[in-house]
Amino acid sequence: MPVIARFYGIIIRMYFQQAEHTPPHIHALFGEDMVAVALETGMVLEGHLPPKAMSMVKKWIGIHQDALLQMWKTQEFKQLPPLA
């Protein structure tokens, strides 16, 4: 699973697309916690993060939503800038 970004101890990853692996989403890891977040809605699909980390992940998704959706479609993964 490629690492897309790292910031403030949070690791953002995206799985390779598979038919049963929808909707488009990312996985964010922070310590022992993990969450899957839908790219189009920001809805938590599974897991949880502490509130502050979750807020940062949602803000980061908002900034990079177009690039993330493009990566999901093309499966051409690249590093994206961290949250500053």
C-alpha positions in Angstrom: 0.0 0.0 0.0 1.8 3.2 -1.2 2.4 6.0 1.3 0.9 9.2 -0.1 2.0 11.6 2.7 3.3 11.9 6.2 2.6 14.7 8.6 2.5 15.2 12.4 2.9 11.5 13.0 0.0 10.6 10.6 0.7 8.3 7.6 -1.6 8.5 4.6 -1.9 5.4 2.4 -4.0 4.2 -0.5 -4.6 0.6 -1.5 -4.5 -0.5 -5.1 -8.1 -0.3 -6.5 -10.0 -3.5 -6.6 -13.7 -4.1 -7.6 -14.7 -4.8 -4.0 -12.5 -1.9 -2.7 -14.8 1.0 -3.1 -15.8 3.9 -2.6 -12.5 5.8 -3.3 -10.8 6.3 0.1 -7.6 6.7 1.9 -6.3 5.0 5.1 -4.7 7.2 7.8 -2.6 5.7 10.6 -1.7 7.5 13.7 0.1 5.4 16.4 -2.1 2.4 17.0 -5.2 4.0 15.4 -6.4 3.6 11.8 -9.2 5.1 9.9 -10.5 4.7 6.3 -12.1 8.0 5.0 -14.1 8.3 1.8 -12.5 10.9 -0.6 -15.7 12.3 -2.0 -17.7 12.7 1.2 -15.2 12.7 4.1 -17.2 10.0 5.7 -15.4 7.6 8.0 -15.8 4.1 6.5 -14.1 2.3 9.4 -11.9 2.8 12.3 -11.2 6.0 14.3 -8.5 8.5 15.1 -8.2 10.9 18.0 -10.3 14.1 17.2 -7.3 16.4 16.5 -5.7 13.9 14.1 -9.0 13.2 12.4 -9.5 17.0 11.9 -6.0 17.2 10.3 -6.7 14.2 8.0 -10.0 15.7 6.8 -8.4 19.1 6.2 -5.6 17.4 4.2 -8.1 15.5 2.1 -9.9 18.7 1.3 -6.7 20.3 0.1 -5.7 17.3 -2.1 -9.1 15.9 -3.0 -8.7 16.3 -6.8 -5.2 14.7 -6.8 -6.4 11.9 -4.6 -9.4 11.0 -6.8 -7.1 11.2 -9.9 -4.7 8.7 -8.2 -7.6 6.4 -7.4 -8.7 6.4 -11.0 -5.3 6.0 -12.6 -3.5 4.0 -9.9 -0.5 6.3 -10.5 0.5 7.0 -7.0 2.7 9.9 -6.0 3.7 11.7 -2.8 1.6 14.7 -1.9 2.7 17.6 0.3 2.0 17.3 4.0 -0.3 19.5 5.9 1.7 22.6 6.9 
